[in-house]
């Protein structure tokens, strides 16, 4: 399960089990619940603060828990709603947020990374990828809106329609991440960036983000079933 550590005024949220390496950190419902619980804890903290999310080993996150989805197809819509709610929460979080991408960042994991204010990726290994096109999996409208709002249009179009895997240097050139550094410096660089912004935390920061990304947030927080019903109505 995810866990928290502190570095000065910066909360570091690790996506994997403490002491565990190479977990894919997929979005199992229990994982989402734990992340939300830890985010609640961070928000309750008084005073200057910022948030860094990271992982240990080969993966930052591979996104949706496909094994759970296949075993629970009757719960798919409610599951997607929870994932989208997490994206919206990070996108509008009232603290500065930095994603420290120490490993592969795929699918929903990549979308979650883009919801952060700033992204730091290792330069030598690991890929940023939106592989839905290669596995026949579409993205919810809110996820597409988030990516469109946060990334250069041509770059995100190519990433979505090709499923190409981008290493750190290419990801930076295209705007998917903001910095690339050696593996050993990823977390320290992310924490340093976050520490410089801790004084900005608060209601005003959350309101600015909510206004900047109002359209994407609205879609992320609209139940998938409602969107499907509207599409069916429009089709008629």
C-alpha positions as a printed Julia matrix, in Angstrom:
236×3 Matrix{Float64}:
   0.0    0.0     0.0
   1.15   3.61   -0.57
   2.78   5.46    2.31
   4.0    8.94    3.28
   7.36  10.33    4.31
   8.46  13.91    5.02
  11.39  15.95    3.71
  11.24  19.38    5.33
   7.9   20.89    4.36
   7.46  18.41    1.5
   5.28  15.34    1.85
   6.57  12.45   -0.28
   3.85   9.98   -1.23
   5.28   6.63   -2.31
   2.95   4.62   -4.51
   4.28   1.18   -3.55
   4.57  -0.87   -0.38
   7.39   0.26    1.9
  10.44  -1.9     1.23
   8.94  -3.33   -1.97
  10.57  -2.77   -5.35
   9.19  -3.06   -8.86
   5.5   -3.05   -8.01
   3.51  -1.75  -11.0
   1.46   0.46   -8.65
  -1.72  -0.18  -10.59
  -4.92   1.53   -9.51
  -6.56  -1.24   -7.47
  -9.6    0.13   -5.59
  -7.8   -0.42   -2.28
  -4.8    1.49   -3.65
  -7.02   4.43   -4.64
  -8.64   4.43   -1.21
  -5.25   4.5     0.5
  -3.95   7.32   -1.72
  -7.07   9.38   -0.96
  -6.59   8.74    2.74
  -2.98   9.95    2.56
  -3.96  13.01    0.54
  -6.5   13.83    3.26
  -3.67  13.64    5.78
  -1.52  15.99    3.7
  -4.36  18.51    3.3
  -5.02  18.56    7.04
  -1.45  19.7     7.71
  -1.21  23.35    8.74
   1.47  25.64    7.39
   3.68  25.67    4.29
   3.67  22.35    2.45
   3.98  20.66   -0.92
   3.43  17.17   -2.31
   5.75  14.9    -4.29
   4.55  11.53   -5.58
   7.02   8.84   -6.53
   7.77   5.12   -6.48
  10.7    2.76   -6.05
  11.97   0.46   -8.78
  10.99  -0.02  -12.41
   7.56   1.59  -12.32
   5.98   4.88  -11.32
   2.55   3.49  -12.23
   0.99   1.41  -15.0
  -2.44   2.92  -14.4
  -5.66   0.92  -14.4
  -5.63  -2.45  -12.65
  -6.61  -4.54  -15.66
  -6.74  -7.8   -13.7
  -9.25  -6.32  -11.27
 -11.26  -4.77  -14.11
 -11.55  -8.09  -15.96
 -12.75  -9.77  -12.79
 -15.23  -6.99  -11.99
 -16.68  -5.83  -15.3
 -20.0   -5.04  -13.64
 -18.23  -2.38  -11.56
 -16.29  -0.78  -14.41
 -18.13   2.54  -14.52
 -17.89   3.17  -10.78
 -14.22   2.18  -10.88
 -13.48   4.63  -13.71
 -15.34   7.31  -11.76
 -13.0    6.77   -8.79
  -9.92   6.94  -10.99
 -11.15  10.13  -12.64
 -11.93  11.65   -9.25
  -8.31  11.02   -8.24
  -7.07  12.75  -11.4
  -9.3   15.74  -10.63
  -8.11  15.86   -7.04
  -4.44  16.0    -8.0
  -5.13  18.47  -10.82
  -6.76  20.91   -8.37
  -4.81  20.01   -5.22
  -4.34  23.09   -2.99
  -0.63  22.35   -2.57
   2.19  22.47   -5.13
   2.52  18.99   -6.65
   5.49  17.33   -8.32
   5.63  13.86   -9.89
   9.02  12.17   -9.55
   9.0    9.59  -12.35
  11.64   7.06  -11.41
  10.32   4.33  -13.69
   7.8    3.39  -16.38
   4.81   5.75  -16.48
   2.04   4.17  -18.55
  -1.63   4.81  -19.3
  -3.49   6.05  -16.28
  -0.17   6.46  -14.5
   0.9    8.91  -17.21
  -2.39  10.79  -16.93
  -1.97  11.0   -13.16
   1.56  12.35  -13.66
   0.23  15.04  -16.01
  -2.25  16.14  -13.36
   0.71  17.33  -11.27
   2.04  20.88  -11.53
   5.57  19.69  -12.42
   7.14  16.43  -13.6
  10.71  15.19  -13.19
  11.77  12.01  -15.05
  14.93   9.91  -15.08
  16.91  10.41  -18.25
  18.41   6.97  -18.85
  15.67   4.36  -18.5
  11.91   4.15  -18.21
   9.18   5.17  -20.62
   6.28   7.58  -20.72
   3.48   5.98  -22.75
  -0.25   6.19  -23.45
  -0.75   2.65  -24.84
  -4.54   2.54  -25.18
  -4.46   2.42  -28.99
  -2.18  -0.63  -28.97
  -4.36  -2.65  -26.59
  -7.78  -1.52  -27.82
  -8.61   0.5   -24.7
 -10.19   3.93  -25.05
  -9.83   6.77  -22.56
 -12.66   8.45  -20.67
 -13.51  11.97  -21.91
 -12.22  13.53  -18.7
  -8.82  11.93  -19.14
  -8.56  13.18  -22.71
  -9.6   16.67  -21.57
  -6.93  16.64  -18.84
  -4.22  15.68  -21.32
  -5.41  18.27  -23.85
  -5.36  20.97  -21.18
  -1.91  20.11  -19.87
   0.1   19.12  -22.95
   1.04  20.5   -26.39
  -1.72  19.54  -28.84
   0.41  17.87  -31.53
   2.48  15.92  -29.01
  -0.5   14.54  -27.12
  -2.29  13.68  -30.38
   0.69  11.63  -31.56
   1.13   9.95  -28.2
  -2.54   8.93  -28.07
  -2.96   7.72  -31.67
   0.35   5.83  -31.87
   0.93   4.52  -28.35
   4.62   5.4   -28.79
   6.97   4.96  -25.83
   9.03   8.03  -24.99
  12.24   7.95  -23.0
  13.03  10.78  -20.64
  14.88  13.04  -23.09
  12.18  12.74  -25.77
   9.44  13.21  -23.16
  11.02  16.49  -22.1
  11.46  17.71  -25.67
   7.76  17.12  -26.34
   6.57  18.7   -23.1
   5.39  15.57  -21.31
   7.82  16.25  -18.47
   9.59  19.38  -17.29
  12.99  18.05  -16.23
  15.14  14.97  -16.85
  17.97  14.02  -14.51
  19.97  10.9   -13.61
  18.03   8.28  -11.66
  19.73   9.07   -8.36
  18.67  12.73   -8.63
  15.01  12.36   -9.58
  13.49  12.44   -6.11
  15.9   15.05   -4.74
  15.22  17.31   -7.72
  11.46  16.94   -7.28
  11.64  17.65   -3.56
  13.86  20.69   -4.13
  11.41  22.11   -6.68
   8.47  21.46   -4.35
  10.26  22.97   -1.33
  10.71  26.26   -3.17
   6.93  26.54   -3.59
   5.62  25.48   -0.17
   4.5   29.02    0.69
   1.95  28.93   -2.17
  -0.19  26.2    -0.63
  -3.75  27.07    0.27
  -7.24  27.88   -0.96
  -6.07  30.4    -3.56
  -3.81  27.85   -5.26
  -6.64  25.32   -5.42
  -9.01  27.93   -6.84
  -6.52  28.97   -9.53
  -6.08  25.38  -10.67
  -9.81  24.72  -10.58
 -10.42  27.77  -12.79
  -7.57  26.99  -15.19
  -8.84  23.47  -15.78
 -12.57  23.96  -15.19
 -13.68  22.11  -18.34
 -11.44  19.11  -17.7
 -12.4   18.98  -14.03
 -16.1   19.05  -14.91
 -15.68  16.06  -17.22
 -13.49  14.2   -14.73
 -16.16  14.6   -12.06
 -19.1   13.63  -14.28
 -20.06   9.96  -13.8
 -19.21   7.87  -16.85
 -22.77   6.5   -16.93
 -24.12  10.04  -17.3
 -21.8   10.74  -20.23
 -22.81   7.48  -21.91
 -26.5    8.3   -21.46
 -25.97  11.75  -22.98
 -24.1   10.24  -25.93
 -26.93   7.77  -26.5
 -29.47  10.59  -26.38
 -27.49  12.67  -28.83
 -27.19   9.66  -31.11
 -30.96   9.38  -31.25
